[in-house]
């Protein structure tokens, strides 16, 4: 049974993401998916964010490119144990 709830797991993933990418945080960070593993040992948190455009002209003409990271957060103590690229 998990002792860390979904809010705490999500906060842990967001904090980890911000610590890793600071001070150059990407834009528009959002929680995309959250699920608890079948064995209830790990939370899986997917965060999405926009990559910055290579130029201001491209930013006007093209929508931003969306990237995703999946975080594995241990349900027993809220520790982030993995961060990986998640394909859309």
C-alpha positions as CSV (number, residue, x, y, z in Angstrom):
1,X,0.0,0.0,0.0
2,X,1.3,3.4,-0.9
3,X,1.9,6.0,1.8
4,X,2.7,8.9,-0.6
5,X,-0.4,10.2,-2.2
6,X,-0.7,11.5,-5.8
7,X,-0.2,15.1,-4.8
8,X,3.0,14.4,-3.0
9,X,4.3,12.2,-5.8
10,X,3.5,14.9,-8.4
11,X,5.1,17.6,-6.2
12,X,8.3,15.4,-5.9
13,X,8.4,15.0,-9.7
14,X,7.9,18.7,-10.4
15,X,10.5,19.7,-7.8
16,X,13.0,17.2,-9.3
17,X,12.4,18.5,-12.8
18,X,12.9,22.1,-11.7
19,X,16.1,21.3,-9.8
20,X,17.6,19.5,-12.8
21,X,16.7,22.1,-15.4
22,X,17.2,25.3,-13.3
23,X,17.9,28.1,-14.1
24,X,16.8,27.4,-17.7
25,X,13.3,26.0,-17.2
26,X,11.3,25.2,-20.3
27,X,8.0,26.9,-20.9
28,X,4.5,25.6,-20.2
29,X,5.3,22.7,-17.8
30,X,2.2,20.6,-17.2
31,X,1.2,17.4,-15.6
32,X,0.2,15.1,-18.4
33,X,-0.4,11.7,-16.8
34,X,-0.2,10.1,-13.4
35,X,-0.7,6.5,-12.4
36,X,0.2,4.1,-9.6
37,X,1.9,0.8,-10.6
38,X,-0.1,-2.4,-10.3
39,X,2.0,-3.4,-7.3
40,X,1.5,0.1,-5.8
41,X,5.2,0.5,-5.3
42,X,5.8,3.4,-7.7
43,X,4.0,6.4,-9.0
44,X,4.6,7.2,-12.7
45,X,4.3,11.0,-13.4
46,X,4.6,12.3,-16.9
47,X,5.4,16.0,-17.3
48,X,5.1,17.9,-20.6
49,X,6.8,21.1,-21.6
50,X,7.4,23.3,-24.6
51,X,10.9,23.5,-26.1
52,X,11.9,27.1,-26.9
53,X,11.8,28.1,-30.6
54,X,15.2,28.5,-32.2
55,X,14.2,32.1,-33.3
56,X,11.5,34.6,-32.7
57,X,10.3,34.2,-36.3
58,X,9.8,30.5,-35.8
59,X,8.0,31.1,-32.6
60,X,5.4,33.1,-34.5
61,X,5.1,30.8,-37.4
62,X,5.1,27.4,-35.8
63,X,3.5,25.9,-32.7
64,X,5.9,25.0,-29.9
65,X,7.4,21.5,-29.9
66,X,6.1,19.5,-26.9
67,X,8.5,17.2,-25.0
68,X,7.7,14.7,-22.2
69,X,9.5,13.3,-19.3
70,X,8.4,10.4,-17.2
71,X,9.3,10.2,-13.5
72,X,9.1,7.2,-11.3
73,X,8.5,8.2,-7.7
74,X,8.7,5.6,-5.0
75,X,5.3,5.3,-3.3
76,X,6.7,4.4,0.1
77,X,8.8,7.6,0.6
78,X,8.2,9.9,-2.3
79,X,11.8,9.7,-3.6
80,X,12.3,10.2,-7.4
81,X,14.1,7.1,-8.6
82,X,14.1,7.6,-12.3
83,X,13.6,10.2,-15.0
84,X,13.3,9.2,-18.7
85,X,12.3,10.6,-22.0
86,X,8.8,9.6,-22.9
87,X,7.8,9.6,-26.6
88,X,4.4,11.2,-27.4
